[in-house]
Amino acid sequence: MTTFLPKDVADGLAAAQRASLRKKSRLRVAVGERRIPILDLWDTGFAVDRDDAPDLRGLVDIFDGARHLYQCLIVAAEENGAEMRYDFKRSTEAHDHAPLDFVRPDTAPIALLGT
């Protein structure tokens, strides 16, 4: 049995797989007003579809749905087939509150109750 596929069939299967990954992924990279689906995310970088974002560079935000995960400084790393891979120069976890400038004791009151 042969495993050879004609080029147009192989290209069609690869395109369908990329479309499925883009649709399934909740992760997005935001550059200004653009939101681009992330196909793969790892500790030192991420990959997107080359057709969606061939020219990303600089400061970007990474979201999981509406939740802000990271603010990152990125640089283009390599093209891998239909994917463009980017590496993090810096990746900072996003928080929904400002950090405290002091140590809060465990027994500190949480709220002030009025009478």
N, C-alpha and C positions, 0 to 999 in steps of 0.2 A: 504494500500500500504506500502511496506517495503522500507527502505532506506539503507539496508545492501548491501555492495559490497564485493565481494570476495577480499582477501588480495592482490592477484596479480593484479587485476583491480585497486584497490585503490593505490597500489604502482606505477603502470603505469601512472595513472592520476597525482600523485604527481610529478613524474619525468618529465612529459610533462609540468607541470606548472612551475617547476624550470628552465627547458630549455627555456621556453618562457620568463621568467623574465630575465635570463642571456642574451638572445638575444636582448630584448627590451632595457635594461639598457645601457646608455652611460657612466655611472659612473664606474670607474676602480680604484683599489688600486694597486700601483706600489711598488714592493719590489725588489730592484736591477733591473734585466732585466725582471722579471715576472710581468705581468699585469693580475689581477684577477677581473672579473666582480663583482660589488657590487649589491646585491639584494635589500637592503634597507639601507637608510642613515637617521639618525636622529641627533639631536643636540649633544648627548653625545656618539655616536658610530655608528656602521654600522654592516651589516650582509652579509656574503658571503656563497657560497655553501661549506659545510663541506668537500666534496671530493676535491675541488679546493685548499683550503688553511686551513688545520687543524692546522698549526704550525706558524702562523704569530705572530710577536712580535717585539717591538722596533719602530724604525723610519720608517714611510711609507709616500708616497705621494698619494693624491687622485686627480684624473683627471676626467673632464667631456669632453669626446672626447680627443682633443689635448690640451685643456685649463687646466692649473694647478690651482686647487682650494685651496688645503690645504696641509700643511706638518704637520703630526700628530705623536705623540708618543702613541702607543696603547698597550693594554694588553687584553688577552683573557678573556672573561666574562663567557660565557656559551654556551652549545650546546642546540639547540632547534630544535629537529627533524633532518632534513637534513641541517639545517643552523648552522653556527658557528658565534656567536656574539662577537664583540670586542668593548671595551670601550676606549674612548679617555682619556689619562692622560693629554695631552696637544694637542691643535689644533690651528695652526697658519695659518691665511689666506695668501695665496701666492699673491704677487704683481709682475707686469711686469716691475717695475721701483724701484730704490732705494729711500728710504725716504729722504726728505730734512732735513738738520740740522738747518734750519732757517725758519721763517715765510715769505712766499712770498706775497708781497702786491698785491691786486687785480688789480692795475694799472700798474704792471710791464710789460715790453715788452715781447712778446712771442718769437720773433726772431729778428735777426739783418739783415737789408736789406742793401746790398752793392750798390754802385753807378756804 
